[in-house]
Amino acid sequence: MIIPAQTWTELMTMGKDSSPNDPVFEGRRKRAISQTEIRRIIQAAAERAGINKNVSPHWLWHSHATHAANRNVPLPLIQSTLGHTNVATTSTYLHARPNDSSSLYLPR
């Protein structure tokens, strides 16, 4: 996945004293953050934002795909970004919008 140049620069600045094998993000015990810790961080951020849903890393992944599709990003590009080998897998992330219908795209 491509990240913005400014984000890359900030990450490189944060890790200037680290070795190539060091984790990008460390937990309190100076080791890589576990999946459980990541889930807790995301859930706490969601609660602070007033989101009262079961938010997870996968939920964010799903949201990225849905928002990209809503902005007319080509499905093969979303597929590539998510690392899916089959476009059918990517299409499971996409949902019809409640106020949308294929009939709206047909000539009147």
A tleap script that builds the chain and sets N, CA, C and O, in Angstrom:
source leaprc.protein.ff14SB
mol = sequence {
  NMET ILE ILE PRO ALA GLN THR TRP THR GLU
  LEU MET THR MET GLY LYS ASP SER SER PRO
  ASN ASP PRO VAL PHE GLU GLY ARG ARG LYS
  ARG ALA ILE SER GLN THR GLU ILE ARG ARG
  ILE ILE GLN ALA ALA ALA GLU ARG ALA GLY
  ILE ASN LYS ASN VAL SER PRO HIE TRP LEU
  TRP HIE SER HIE ALA THR HIE ALA ALA ASN
  ARG ASN VAL PRO LEU PRO LEU ILE GLN SER
  THR LEU GLY HIE THR ASN VAL ALA THR THR
  SER THR TYR LEU HIE ALA ARG PRO ASN ASP
  SER SER SER LEU TYR LEU PRO CARG
}
set mol.1.N position { 0.844 -1.160 0.000 }
set mol.1.CA position { 0.000 0.000 0.000 }
set mol.1.C position { 0.896 1.232 0.000 }
set mol.1.O position { 1.906 1.272 0.702 }
set mol.2.N position { 0.530 2.215 -0.774 }
set mol.2.CA position { 1.293 3.457 -0.861 }
set mol.2.C position { 0.843 4.379 0.261 }
set mol.2.O position { -0.353 4.552 0.493 }
set mol.3.N position { 1.814 4.971 0.957 }
set mol.3.CA position { 1.476 5.941 2.002 }
set mol.3.C position { 1.950 7.314 1.556 }
set mol.3.O position { 2.897 7.420 0.776 }
set mol.4.N position { 1.302 8.369 2.043 }
set mol.4.CA position { 1.714 9.719 1.650 }
set mol.4.C position { 3.171 9.998 2.036 }
set mol.4.O position { 3.664 9.489 3.043 }
set mol.5.N position { 3.841 10.799 1.237 }
set mol.5.CA position { 5.258 11.116 1.447 }
set mol.5.C position { 5.508 11.700 2.837 }
set mol.5.O position { 6.498 11.356 3.483 }
set mol.6.N position { 4.625 12.573 3.297 }
set mol.6.CA position { 4.819 13.190 4.614 }
set mol.6.C position { 4.756 12.130 5.714 }
set mol.6.O position { 5.528 12.184 6.672 }
set mol.7.N position { 3.846 11.173 5.581 }
set mol.7.CA position { 3.746 10.103 6.577 }
set mol.7.C position { 5.021 9.269 6.574 }
set mol.7.O position { 5.544 8.929 7.635 }
set mol.8.N position { 5.521 8.941 5.391 }
set mol.8.CA position { 6.766 8.171 5.268 }
set mol.8.C position { 7.916 8.917 5.938 }
set mol.8.O position { 8.698 8.322 6.680 }
set mol.9.N position { 8.018 10.214 5.676 }
set mol.9.CA position { 9.086 11.018 6.254 }
set mol.9.C position { 8.997 11.015 7.781 }
set mol.9.O position { 10.012 10.891 8.466 }
set mol.10.N position { 7.774 11.152 8.310 }
set mol.10.CA position { 7.600 11.148 9.760 }
set mol.10.C position { 7.973 9.795 10.358 }
set mol.10.O position { 8.605 9.738 11.413 }
set mol.11.N position { 7.591 8.711 9.697 }
set mol.11.CA position { 7.951 7.375 10.185 }
set mol.11.C position { 9.465 7.183 10.179 }
set mol.11.O position { 10.031 6.624 11.118 }
set mol.12.N position { 10.109 7.644 9.125 }
set mol.12.CA position { 11.562 7.497 9.037 }
set mol.12.C position { 12.251 8.343 10.096 }
set mol.12.O position { 13.273 7.928 10.641 }
set mol.13.N position { 11.712 9.521 10.399 }
set mol.13.CA position { 12.281 10.375 11.439 }
set mol.13.C position { 12.123 9.716 12.808 }
set mol.13.O position { 13.042 9.739 13.627 }
set mol.14.N position { 10.943 9.126 13.047 }
set mol.14.CA position { 10.699 8.455 14.328 }
set mol.14.C position { 11.654 7.283 14.523 }
set mol.14.O position { 12.084 7.009 15.643 }
set mol.15.N position { 11.987 6.594 13.438 }
set mol.15.CA position { 12.808 5.401 13.550 }
set mol.15.C position { 14.253 5.580 13.163 }
set mol.15.O position { 14.924 4.606 12.820 }
set mol.16.N position { 14.753 6.807 13.209 }
set mol.16.CA position { 16.116 7.069 12.734 }
set mol.16.C position { 17.188 6.331 13.532 }
set mol.16.O position { 18.271 6.069 13.009 }
set mol.17.N position { 16.904 5.994 14.788 }
set mol.17.CA position { 17.891 5.295 15.616 }
set mol.17.C position { 17.632 3.795 15.685 }
set mol.17.O position { 18.200 3.107 16.533 }
set mol.18.N position { 16.792 3.290 14.812 }
set mol.18.CA position { 16.442 1.869 14.877 }
set mol.18.C position { 17.168 1.077 13.785 }
set mol.18.O position { 17.697 1.641 12.827 }
set mol.19.N position { 17.174 -0.231 13.961 }
set mol.19.CA position { 17.769 -1.105 12.951 }
set mol.19.C position { 16.657 -1.611 12.029 }
set mol.19.O position { 15.479 -1.508 12.372 }
set mol.20.N position { 17.016 -2.151 10.870 }
set mol.20.CA position { 16.008 -2.618 9.912 }
set mol.20.C position { 15.067 -3.698 10.469 }
set mol.20.O position { 13.955 -3.853 9.965 }
set mol.21.N position { 15.485 -4.436 11.484 }
set mol.21.CA position { 14.648 -5.502 12.032 }
set mol.21.C position { 13.782 -5.066 13.212 }
set mol.21.O position { 13.009 -5.863 13.743 }
set mol.22.N position { 13.908 -3.806 13.624 }
set mol.22.CA position { 13.082 -3.304 14.720 }
set mol.22.C position { 11.644 -3.131 14.244 }
set mol.22.O position { 11.405 -2.840 13.072 }
set mol.23.N position { 10.681 -3.313 15.160 }
set mol.23.CA position { 9.282 -3.098 14.777 }
set mol.23.C position { 9.020 -1.624 14.483 }
set mol.23.O position { 9.682 -0.750 15.043 }
set mol.24.N position { 8.064 -1.349 13.615 }
set mol.24.CA position { 7.713 0.033 13.299 }
set mol.24.C position { 7.063 0.689 14.516 }
set mol.24.O position { 7.361 1.836 14.849 }
set mol.25.N position { 6.169 -0.056 15.175 }
set mol.25.CA position { 5.488 0.458 16.360 }
set mol.25.C position { 5.761 -0.472 17.530 }
set mol.25.O position { 5.531 -1.679 17.447 }
set mol.26.N position { 6.253 0.100 18.618 }
set mol.26.CA position { 6.556 -0.691 19.804 }
set mol.26.C position { 5.471 -0.501 20.854 }
set mol.26.O position { 4.867 0.565 20.966 }
set mol.27.N position { 5.241 -1.559 21.616 }
set mol.27.CA position { 4.339 -1.480 22.760 }
set mol.27.C position { 5.084 -0.967 23.966 }
set mol.27.O position { 6.231 -0.533 23.862 }
set mol.28.N position { 4.439 -1.018 25.100 }
set mol.28.CA position { 5.041 -0.509 26.339 }
set mol.28.C position { 6.267 -1.306 26.756 }
set mol.28.O position { 7.145 -0.783 27.442 }
set mol.29.N position { 6.332 -2.557 26.350 }
set mol.29.CA position { 7.456 -3.415 26.749 }
set mol.29.C position { 8.588 -3.412 25.715 }
set mol.29.O position { 9.435 -4.305 25.710 }
set mol.30.N position { 8.593 -2.411 24.852 }
set mol.30.CA position { 9.648 -2.233 23.842 }
set mol.30.C position { 9.739 -3.411 22.865 }
set mol.30.O position { 10.826 -3.783 22.424 }
set mol.31.N position { 8.580 -3.989 22.535 }
set mol.31.CA position { 8.546 -5.024 21.501 }
set mol.31.C position { 7.365 -4.716 20.589 }
set mol.31.O position { 6.554 -3.840 20.888 }
set mol.32.N position { 7.274 -5.427 19.494 }
set mol.32.CA position { 6.219 -5.177 18.515 }
set mol.32.C position { 4.838 -5.262 19.167 }
set mol.32.O position { 4.595 -6.104 20.032 }
set mol.33.N position { 3.944 -4.377 18.738 }
set mol.33.CA position { 2.579 -4.381 19.249 }
set mol.33.C position { 1.878 -5.652 18.781 }
set mol.33.O position { 1.961 -6.019 17.609 }
set mol.34.N position { 1.196 -6.313 19.694 }
set mol.34.CA position { 0.469 -7.545 19.349 }
set mol.34.C position { -0.854 -7.204 18.670 }
set mol.34.O position { -1.315 -6.063 18.716 }
set mol.35.N position { -1.452 -8.202 18.046 }
set mol.35.CA position { -2.758 -8.008 17.411 }
set mol.35.C position { -3.799 -7.589 18.442 }
set mol.35.O position { -4.672 -6.774 18.144 }
set mol.36.N position { -3.715 -8.133 19.637 }
set mol.36.CA position { -4.659 -7.776 20.700 }
set mol.36.C position { -4.498 -6.305 21.079 }
set mol.36.O position { -5.490 -5.602 21.272 }
set mol.37.N position { -3.250 -5.836 21.188 }
set mol.37.CA position { -3.015 -4.431 21.526 }
set mol.37.C position { -3.531 -3.510 20.424 }
set mol.37.O position { -4.118 -2.465 20.703 }
set mol.38.N position { -3.309 -3.905 19.172 }
set mol.38.CA position { -3.800 -3.102 18.041 }
set mol.38.C position { -5.319 -3.000 18.095 }
set mol.38.O position { -5.881 -1.921 17.910 }
set mol.39.N position { -5.981 -4.123 18.348 }
set mol.39.CA position { -7.450 -4.137 18.438 }
set mol.39.C position { -7.918 -3.200 19.562 }
set mol.39.O position { -8.878 -2.451 19.378 }
set mol.40.N position { -7.254 -3.236 20.713 }
set mol.40.CA position { -7.627 -2.367 21.838 }
set mol.40.C position { -7.434 -0.888 21.490 }
set mol.40.O position { -8.277 -0.057 21.826 }
set mol.41.N position { -6.333 -0.563 20.823 }
set mol.41.CA position { -6.056 0.828 20.428 }
set mol.41.C position { -7.144 1.327 19.488 }
set mol.41.O position { -7.649 2.437 19.654 }
set mol.42.N position { -7.505 0.514 18.505 }
set mol.42.CA position { -8.530 0.914 17.534 }
set mol.42.C position { -9.886 1.058 18.209 }
set mol.42.O position { -10.617 2.008 17.925 }
set mol.43.N position { -10.235 0.133 19.098 }
set mol.43.CA position { -11.512 0.199 19.796 }
set mol.43.C position { -11.581 1.445 20.680 }
set mol.43.O position { -12.617 2.108 20.733 }
set mol.44.N position { -10.484 1.767 21.375 }
set mol.44.CA position { -10.458 2.964 22.223 }
set mol.44.C position { -10.601 4.233 21.383 }
set mol.44.O position { -11.297 5.166 21.782 }
set mol.45.N position { -9.949 4.270 20.230 }
set mol.45.CA position { -10.060 5.431 19.343 }
set mol.45.C position { -11.487 5.577 18.832 }
set mol.45.O position { -11.999 6.692 18.736 }
set mol.46.N position { -12.130 4.465 18.504 }
set mol.46.CA position { -13.519 4.496 18.040 }
set mol.46.C position { -14.439 5.037 19.137 }
set mol.46.O position { -15.323 5.850 18.867 }
set mol.47.N position { -14.229 4.588 20.357 }
set mol.47.CA position { -15.052 5.066 21.479 }
set mol.47.C position { -14.870 6.565 21.683 }
set mol.47.O position { -15.842 7.286 21.910 }
set mol.48.N position { -13.612 7.040 21.601 }
set mol.48.CA position { -13.356 8.483 21.741 }
set mol.48.C position { -14.031 9.272 20.624 }
set mol.48.O position { -14.425 10.421 20.822 }
set mol.49.N position { -14.162 8.652 19.445 }
set mol.49.CA position { -14.793 9.311 18.299 }
set mol.49.C position { -16.314 9.175 18.324 }
set mol.49.O position { -17.002 9.691 17.443 }
set mol.50.N position { -16.832 8.483 19.330 }
set mol.50.CA position { -18.277 8.320 19.430 }
set mol.50.C position { -18.845 7.226 18.542 }
set mol.50.O position { -20.048 7.197 18.283 }
set mol.51.N position { -17.995 6.333 18.076 }
set mol.51.CA position { -18.443 5.209 17.243 }
set mol.51.C position { -18.774 4.055 18.180 }
set mol.51.O position { -17.898 3.529 18.866 }
set mol.52.N position { -20.025 3.673 18.203 }
set mol.52.CA position { -20.479 2.629 19.122 }
set mol.52.C position { -20.702 1.309 18.395 }
set mol.52.O position { -21.746 0.674 18.546 }
set mol.53.N position { -19.728 0.911 17.619 }
set mol.53.CA position { -19.790 -0.355 16.887 }
set mol.53.C position { -18.577 -1.188 17.264 }
set mol.53.O position { -17.632 -0.693 17.878 }
set mol.54.N position { -18.619 -2.447 16.889 }
set mol.54.CA position { -17.489 -3.340 17.125 }
set mol.54.C position { -16.436 -3.069 16.054 }
set mol.54.O position { -16.409 -3.726 15.014 }
set mol.55.N position { -15.581 -2.106 16.319 }
set mol.55.CA position { -14.562 -1.682 15.361 }
set mol.55.C position { -13.326 -2.560 15.518 }
set mol.55.O position { -12.938 -2.911 16.632 }
set mol.56.N position { -12.714 -2.909 14.393 }
set mol.56.CA position { -11.535 -3.768 14.401 }
set mol.56.C position { -10.626 -3.362 13.245 }
set mol.56.O position { -11.030 -2.564 12.399 }
set mol.57.N position { -9.407 -3.896 13.194 }
set mol.57.CA position { -8.557 -3.630 12.030 }
set mol.57.C position { -9.236 -4.080 10.732 }
set mol.57.O position { -9.131 -3.409 9.705 }
set mol.58.N position { -9.924 -5.207 10.785 }
set mol.58.CA position { -10.613 -5.688 9.585 }
set mol.58.C position { -11.738 -4.732 9.189 }
set mol.58.O position { -11.976 -4.526 7.999 }
set mol.59.N position { -12.424 -4.154 10.155 }
set mol.59.CA position { -13.484 -3.188 9.888 }
set mol.59.C position { -12.901 -1.980 9.149 }
set mol.59.O position { -13.514 -1.473 8.209 }
set mol.60.N position { -11.718 -1.519 9.572 }
set mol.60.CA position { -11.063 -0.398 8.887 }
set mol.60.C position { -10.686 -0.777 7.452 }
set mol.60.O position { -10.833 0.025 6.530 }
set mol.61.N position { -10.206 -1.992 7.279 }
set mol.61.CA position { -9.846 -2.515 5.951 }
set mol.61.C position { -11.074 -2.505 5.051 }
set mol.61.O position { -11.015 -2.061 3.904 }
set mol.62.N position { -12.191 -3.002 5.589 }
set mol.62.CA position { -13.459 -3.064 4.880 }
set mol.62.C position { -13.935 -1.644 4.530 }
set mol.62.O position { -14.404 -1.397 3.420 }
set mol.63.N position { -13.810 -0.729 5.476 }
set mol.63.CA position { -14.218 0.656 5.251 }
set mol.63.C position { -13.400 1.296 4.141 }
set mol.63.O position { -13.937 2.024 3.307 }
set mol.64.N position { -12.101 1.023 4.133 }
set mol.64.CA position { -11.238 1.565 3.077 }
set mol.64.C position { -11.746 1.117 1.708 }
set mol.64.O position { -11.889 1.934 0.798 }
set mol.65.N position { -12.016 -0.169 1.564 }
set mol.65.CA position { -12.480 -0.700 0.278 }
set mol.65.C position { -13.816 -0.083 -0.121 }
set mol.65.O position { -14.015 0.272 -1.283 }
set mol.66.N position { -14.716 0.043 0.824 }
set mol.66.CA position { -16.037 0.602 0.541 }
set mol.66.C position { -15.938 2.065 0.135 }
set mol.66.O position { -16.566 2.476 -0.841 }
set mol.67.N position { -15.154 2.865 0.873 }
set mol.67.CA position { -15.006 4.283 0.535 }
set mol.67.C position { -14.309 4.458 -0.813 }
set mol.67.O position { -14.668 5.344 -1.587 }
set mol.68.N position { -13.331 3.629 -1.090 }
set mol.68.CA position { -12.652 3.707 -2.394 }
set mol.68.C position { -13.642 3.414 -3.521 }
set mol.68.O position { -13.663 4.118 -4.530 }
set mol.69.N position { -14.457 2.381 -3.349 }
set mol.69.CA position { -15.448 2.029 -4.377 }
set mol.69.C position { -16.471 3.152 -4.547 }
set mol.69.O position { -16.883 3.457 -5.666 }
set mol.70.N position { -16.879 3.764 -3.436 }
set mol.70.CA position { -17.839 4.869 -3.502 }
set mol.70.C position { -17.266 6.078 -4.226 }
set mol.70.O position { -18.012 6.927 -4.713 }
set mol.71.N position { -15.945 6.155 -4.298 }
set mol.71.CA position { -15.293 7.262 -5.005 }
set mol.71.C position { -14.851 6.837 -6.411 }
set mol.71.O position { -14.006 7.471 -7.042 }
set mol.72.N position { -15.457 5.742 -6.871 }
set mol.72.CA position { -15.247 5.243 -8.237 }
set mol.72.C position { -13.817 4.806 -8.531 }
set mol.72.O position { -13.373 4.868 -9.677 }
set mol.73.N position { -13.097 4.365 -7.508 }
set mol.73.CA position { -11.776 3.777 -7.734 }
set mol.73.C position { -12.010 2.471 -8.492 }
set mol.73.O position { -12.883 1.696 -8.101 }
set mol.74.N position { -11.271 2.205 -9.548 }
set mol.74.CA position { -11.471 0.968 -10.304 }
set mol.74.C position { -11.293 -0.265 -9.412 }
set mol.74.O position { -10.361 -0.340 -8.612 }
set mol.75.N position { -12.195 -1.214 -9.564 }
set mol.75.CA position { -12.173 -2.424 -8.745 }
set mol.75.C position { -10.823 -3.149 -8.799 }
set mol.75.O position { -10.355 -3.621 -7.763 }
set mol.76.N position { -10.172 -3.255 -9.989 }
set mol.76.CA position { -8.853 -3.912 -9.997 }
set mol.76.C position { -7.812 -3.189 -9.142 }
set mol.76.O position { -6.917 -3.833 -8.593 }
set mol.77.N position { -7.911 -1.865 -9.020 }
set mol.77.CA position { -6.970 -1.128 -8.179 }
set mol.77.C position { -7.251 -1.410 -6.704 }
set mol.77.O position { -6.321 -1.578 -5.916 }
set mol.78.N position { -8.528 -1.462 -6.331 }
set mol.78.CA position { -8.873 -1.809 -4.947 }
set mol.78.C position { -8.384 -3.228 -4.658 }
set mol.78.O position { -7.830 -3.496 -3.591 }
set mol.79.N position { -8.589 -4.120 -5.602 }
set mol.79.CA position { -8.139 -5.520 -5.469 }
set mol.79.C position { -6.632 -5.565 -5.214 }
set mol.79.O position { -6.167 -6.268 -4.317 }
set mol.80.N position { -5.885 -4.820 -6.002 }
set mol.80.CA position { -4.430 -4.803 -5.866 }
set mol.80.C position { -4.000 -4.210 -4.526 }
set mol.80.O position { -3.103 -4.736 -3.867 }
set mol.81.N position { -4.638 -3.122 -4.131 }
set mol.81.CA position { -4.304 -2.466 -2.869 }
set mol.81.C position { -4.540 -3.398 -1.685 }
set mol.81.O position { -3.744 -3.433 -0.746 }
set mol.82.N position { -5.637 -4.154 -1.734 }
set mol.82.CA position { -5.966 -5.067 -0.644 }
set mol.82.C position { -5.165 -6.364 -0.709 }
set mol.82.O position { -5.147 -7.135 0.251 }
set mol.83.N position { -4.501 -6.605 -1.842 }
set mol.83.CA position { -3.684 -7.804 -1.976 }
set mol.83.C position { -4.470 -9.062 -2.307 }
set mol.83.O position { -4.010 -10.176 -2.056 }
set mol.84.N position { -5.657 -8.879 -2.872 }
set mol.84.CA position { -6.473 -10.043 -3.241 }
set mol.84.C position { -6.034 -10.603 -4.591 }
set mol.84.O position { -5.730 -9.843 -5.511 }
set mol.85.N position { -6.000 -11.916 -4.711 }
set mol.85.CA position { -5.654 -12.531 -5.988 }
set mol.85.C position { -6.867 -12.637 -6.903 }
set mol.85.O position { -6.725 -12.744 -8.121 }
set mol.86.N position { -8.054 -12.608 -6.316 }
set mol.86.CA position { -9.277 -12.769 -7.103 }
set mol.86.C position { -10.188 -11.568 -6.863 }
set mol.86.O position { -10.423 -11.183 -5.718 }
set mol.87.N position { -10.698 -10.976 -7.940 }
set mol.87.CA position { -11.582 -9.822 -7.819 }
set mol.87.C position { -12.886 -10.194 -7.108 }
set mol.87.O position { -13.542 -9.323 -6.536 }
set mol.88.N position { -13.266 -11.455 -7.136 }
set mol.88.CA position { -14.477 -11.892 -6.434 }
set mol.88.C position { -14.320 -11.689 -4.926 }
set mol.88.O position { -15.290 -11.366 -4.241 }
set mol.89.N position { -13.114 -11.876 -4.411 }
set mol.89.CA position { -12.862 -11.646 -2.992 }
set mol.89.C position { -13.057 -10.172 -2.671 }
set mol.89.O position { -13.673 -9.830 -1.662 }
set mol.90.N position { -12.538 -9.304 -3.521 }
set mol.90.CA position { -12.666 -7.867 -3.318 }
set mol.90.C position { -14.128 -7.445 -3.371 }
set mol.90.O position { -14.549 -6.588 -2.594 }
set mol.91.N position { -14.895 -8.023 -4.261 }
set mol.91.CA position { -16.286 -7.602 -4.416 }
set mol.91.C position { -17.125 -7.902 -3.178 }
set mol.91.O position { -18.186 -7.304 -3.001 }
set mol.92.N position { -16.669 -8.821 -2.309 }
set mol.92.CA position { -17.423 -9.093 -1.088 }
set mol.92.C position { -17.350 -7.922 -0.110 }
set mol.92.O position { -18.160 -7.843 0.814 }
set mol.93.N position { -16.396 -7.014 -0.298 }
set mol.93.CA position { -16.268 -5.846 0.563 }
set mol.93.C position { -17.214 -4.721 0.148 }
set mol.93.O position { -17.411 -3.763 0.894 }
set mol.94.N position { -17.782 -4.839 -1.014 }
set mol.94.CA position { -18.583 -3.754 -1.566 }
set mol.94.C position { -20.054 -3.996 -1.291 }
set mol.94.O position { -20.543 -5.120 -1.402 }
set mol.95.N position { -20.742 -2.950 -0.937 }
set mol.95.CA position { -22.163 -3.061 -0.610 }
set mol.95.C position { -22.954 -2.044 -1.412 }
set mol.95.O position { -22.467 -0.954 -1.712 }
set mol.96.N position { -24.171 -2.413 -1.753 }
set mol.96.CA position { -25.058 -1.457 -2.403 }
set mol.96.C position { -25.430 -0.370 -1.410 }
set mol.96.O position { -25.658 -0.639 -0.230 }
set mol.97.N position { -25.486 0.839 -1.893 }
set mol.97.CA position { -25.894 1.953 -1.047 }
set mol.97.C position { -27.415 2.020 -1.001 }
set mol.97.O position { -28.072 1.765 -2.010 }
set mol.98.N position { -27.978 2.355 0.141 }
set mol.98.CA position { -29.432 2.323 0.281 }
set mol.98.C position { -30.182 3.228 -0.695 }
set mol.98.O position { -31.306 2.907 -1.083 }
set mol.99.N position { -29.591 4.345 -1.098 }
set mol.99.CA position { -30.264 5.285 -1.997 }
set mol.99.C position { -29.817 5.130 -3.443 }
set mol.99.O position { -30.028 6.024 -4.262 }
set mol.100.N position { -29.201 4.002 -3.755 }
set mol.100.CA position { -28.691 3.785 -5.105 }
set mol.100.C position { -29.383 2.591 -5.729 }
set mol.100.O position { -29.820 1.674 -5.034 }
set mol.101.N position { -29.477 2.612 -7.019 }
set mol.101.CA position { -30.080 1.509 -7.757 }
set mol.101.C position { -29.521 1.518 -9.167 }
set mol.101.O position { -29.228 2.581 -9.716 }
set mol.102.N position { -29.372 0.353 -9.751 }
set mol.102.CA position { -28.864 0.295 -11.123 }
set mol.102.C position { -29.814 0.999 -12.092 }
set mol.102.O position { -29.392 1.444 -13.159 }
set mol.103.N position { -31.079 1.101 -11.730 }
set mol.103.CA position { -32.043 1.772 -12.617 }
set mol.103.C position { -31.719 3.258 -12.775 }
set mol.103.O position { -32.085 3.867 -13.780 }
set mol.104.N position { -31.043 3.839 -11.800 }
set mol.104.CA position { -30.680 5.252 -11.892 }
set mol.104.C position { -29.642 5.516 -12.982 }
set mol.104.O position { -29.461 6.658 -13.403 }
set mol.105.N position { -28.971 4.480 -13.431 }
set mol.105.CA position { -27.919 4.623 -14.439 }
set mol.105.C position { -28.423 4.360 -15.853 }
set mol.105.O position { -27.675 4.517 -16.818 }
set mol.106.N position { -29.675 3.963 -15.980 }
set mol.106.CA position { -30.251 3.672 -17.286 }
set mol.106.C position { -30.842 4.945 -17.872 }
set mol.106.O position { -31.325 5.803 -17.133 }
set mol.107.N position { -30.807 5.077 -19.226 }
set mol.107.CA position { -31.396 6.280 -19.839 }
set mol.107.C position { -32.907 6.326 -19.562 }
set mol.107.O position { -33.575 5.295 -19.484 }
set mol.108.N position { -33.408 7.524 -19.420 }
set mol.108.CA position { -34.839 7.693 -19.154 }
set mol.108.C position { -35.597 7.959 -20.391 }
set mol.108.O position { -36.816 8.127 -20.344 }
savepdb mol mol.pdb
quit
